Every structure is written in structure tokens, then in C-alpha cells.
Amino acid sequence: MTRPPDSPGVGRRLGVDVGGTKCLGVVADDTDSVIAEFRRPTPRGLGSTAAVLNAVEDIVREAIETVGPVDSVGVGVPGLVSRAGVLRAAPNLDGIADLDVAGMLSDRLARSVIVDNDATCALVAEWSIGSGHGIDDLVLVTLGTGIGGGLVLGGDVRRGANGFAGEFGHMMVDPDGLPCPCGRRGCWERYASGSALGLFADEGGFAGGPEVLAAARSGDTAAVEIVDRFSSWVAVGLAGLANAVDPEVIVIGGGLVRDANVFFPGVERHFMTALYSADRRSLPELRLATLGERAGAIGAAMLGAAHGR
């Protein structure tokens, strides 16, 4: 269909982050400050493809009704996202594959919509205005329902040949390990994501990740052991990434960061053990993300500027 030109020059950009449990939208001004926020639960199960698109469309329409016209709309989605905005695979979004998210949303909204991987969006935000600002060699790892990530090498965001770089969660850490929604076994996110922590907690007699973190915070011995096990798995993947790309800084983001005071000291300790020749190299600095759950949405809002709207 023929699309009218987007409203120019109003100094506001809209970004939506589609997560495993929620869709979060923000409107940012020309200083990248968030001026409004909108959210919907992420639909799951049968029919979720159309329902997820509906949720994103609802957020965009509500945001524009609330704050007025925006210069651009960007959307971050989890999984393999092509450079054209096609979602090839999304293990943590039920039944969604080979979905032209950019094209379908552009048609629904009668305006250009830019789509990228959600963790790449978070990387752009943390690198631009967050804890990775000013770092030329940076790895971002997001710990949420699954694990995502992104790379800045030599001062440039690296997306890979097809736009798929940063799928750290599907690095295999145990070929005979736990089954993953992606169809393989032993992926890192089966051991180091929020879902993994929930599984460990259930096995230990706790009612999910939040309960085991609260118990560990209070000094419960069994909970402390579970969190330490989880921390060691986080460190295994971080060490592998450090060995592969030699970053100056690794930023850890995602929903689990709000409980970093419980598990992050263990990650730092185990990281030193897992890293190759830790005593003979300049060590990557481990930092926590500073933009919180908004990072992906803020980065999605920045896509408009990066693509010239």
C-alpha cells in the first residue's frame, strides 16, 4: 500500500521492546530522555503471532494519541532478525517464525517501522547513553526470560552477515544438557537465564526465581547454593565471550539485573576462574546496565535516527 510520509521534525521517537513476558513502549525526546511509557503483556500460545502484532500496534497508537506525532517508530523483537526486519526464529515467542514484522507493522500503521533484535536495541542504548558509553570494544549480555546480546567492536555495532550476531543464549555449553525451546540441547540460556534460575529454584523446593533470590538475600543456605550455581553458569558464558572477542567491558543487562546484588558477586568470582589466562591479561570489566528494563525500548526508539527515519 502507499504510505504517507511520517510526521517530520517533532523531536519525539517511539520505541517498543517485545519481551518474553511484556511489550514495553517508550517515547523519547531529542535528548533521548523518556517522556512517556506504555506496556502490554506479551501474548502466548495459539494465535500469538497476530496477538503480538496487535499488542505492538496498540502501544504505538496509544502513544501517539497520548503524546502526539512522532518522527519514527522502532521495534525490538527477540530472536533472529534479518536486516530487512524479518523475524526468522524466536524460541521464546510461541510459534512465531519467518514473520515480516517490519512489513506487517508498516502496513498496519501506514508508516515506516524499523525492526531489529531486542538485545541489539538494548546494546545501542547502553552504548550511547548507558554504562557502555564511550567504550569502543563492548559486549552486552541481557539476562531475562532467555539470553540475548550484542557487540560493539572497534567503535561499530556488529550485526553479522545476516543481522543475526549476538544470539549468545544459544551457545552450546553442554551437548547432552537440558532441552532448549530452540530445538537443541545444552544452550547457555538453559542454565543462566531467568527461566534457568526458576528451574533451579523449583528443583530446590522454592517457588520460582524471585523466592530463591529473596531467600538467598536472607542467608538461606540452600538458596545461596542455588544462586551460586546459577552465578557460575553465567560466568561460564561471559568467559567464553571474553575469550572470543576480547572486549574492554562486558555490560550485563536484562530483567535479572534488578537482583544483581544477590548473584553478581558470585558471577565476578567465577568469571575469574573461568577466564583463560586471567593472571596474564588485561581483564574485561564487568558492569551492570544502567537503563534497566527500558534499555531495549530506548534503543528501539534510537533506530529512527540511526536509519535516517
Residue, then its C-alpha position, 0 to 999 in steps of 0.5 A: m500500500t502507499r504510505p504517507p510520509d511520517s510526521p517530520g521534525v517533532g523531536r519525539r521517537l517511539g520505541v517498543d521492546v517485545g519481551g518474553t513476558k511484556c511489550l514495553g513502549v517508550v517515547a523519547d525526546d531529542t535528548d533521548s530522555v523518556i517522556a512517556e511509557f506504555r506496556r502490554p503483556t506479551p501474548r502466548g500460545l495459539g494465535s500469538t503471532a497476530a496477538v503480538l502484532n496487535a499488542v505492538e500496534d496498540i502501544v504505538r497508537e496509544a502513544i501517539e494519541t497520548v503524546g502526539p506525532v512522532d518522527s519514527v517508530g522502532v521495534g525490538v523483537p527477540g530472536l533472529v532478525s534479518r536486516a530487512g526486519v524479518l523475524r526468522a526464529a524466536p524460541n521464546l515467542d510461541g510459534i512465531a517464525d519467518l514473520d515480516v514484522a517490519g512489513m506487517l507493522s508498516d502496513r498496519l500503521a501506514r508508516s515506516v517501522i524499523v525492526d531489529n533484535d531486542a538485545t541489539c536495541a538494548l546494546v545501542a542504548e547502553w552504548s550511547i547513553g548507558s554504562g557502555h558509553g564511550i567504550d569502543d570494544l563492548v559486549l552486552v549480555t541481557l539476562g531475562t526470560g532467555i539470553g540475548g546480546g550484542l557487540v560493539l567492536g572497534g567503535d561499530v555495532r556488529r550485526g553479522a552477515n545476516g543481522f543475526a550476531g549476538e544470539f549468545g543464549h544459544m551457545m552450546v555449553d553442554p551437548d547432552g544438557l537440558p532441552c532448549p525451546c530452540g530445538r537443541r540441547g545444552c544452550w547457555e540460556r538453559y542454565a543462566s537465564g531467568s527461566a534457568l534460575g526458576l528451574f533451579a529454584d523449583e528443583g530446590g523446593f522454592a517457588g520460582g526465581p524471585e523466592v530463591l533470590a529473596a531467600a538467598r538475600s536472607g542467608d538461606t543456605a540452600a538458596v545461596e547454593i542455588v544462586d551460586r550455581f546459577s552465578s557460575w553458569v553465567a560466568v561460564g558464558l561471559a568467559g567464553l565471550a571474553n575469550a572470543v572477542d576480547p572486549e574492554v567491558i562486558v555490560i550485563g543487562g536484562g530483567l535479572v539485573r534488578d537482583a544483581n546484588v544477590f548473584f553478581p558477586g558470585v558471577e565476578r568470582h567465577f568469571m575469574t576462574a573461568l577466564y583463560s589466562a586471567d593472571r596474564r591479561s588485561l581483564p574485561e570489566l564487568r558492569l551492570a546496565t544502567l537503563g534497566e528494563r527500558a534499555g531495549a525500548i530506548g534503543a528501539a526508539m534510537l533506530g529512527a535516527a540511526h536509519g535516517r527515519 
